[in-house]
Amino acid sequence: MDEIKHPAHQSSNLVDVLETVLDKGVVIAGDIKLNLAEVELITIKIRLLVASVDKAKEMGIDWWESDPHYSSKAIRIEEENQQLQERIKQLEERVEGQLEEQENKGG
């Protein structure tokens, strides 16, 4: 008699596999080379890491925390950086103006 596979059992296996992948991490690597008349035109190296956030942080990978496209904290830091750069520019202009005044008075 044929064995009947239950969807609940299959999803349980999928959950187990996914849990293992996220816990341990998986690296997928590959190269794509485009050749024309046996002349290599371009090589694209692809490296993909699939892991949980905790595992990635454990490995020292946390770029999403400082990338403005992925983190609201990074957006605030970028805005603060821009404000500070503007403030520095204003202070430099003020100092240059004061130096010019002193030169004109003394000169």
Beta strands, then each sheet from edge to edge (+ up, - down):
strand 1: 26-36
strand 2: 39-50
sheet 1: 1+ 2-
end
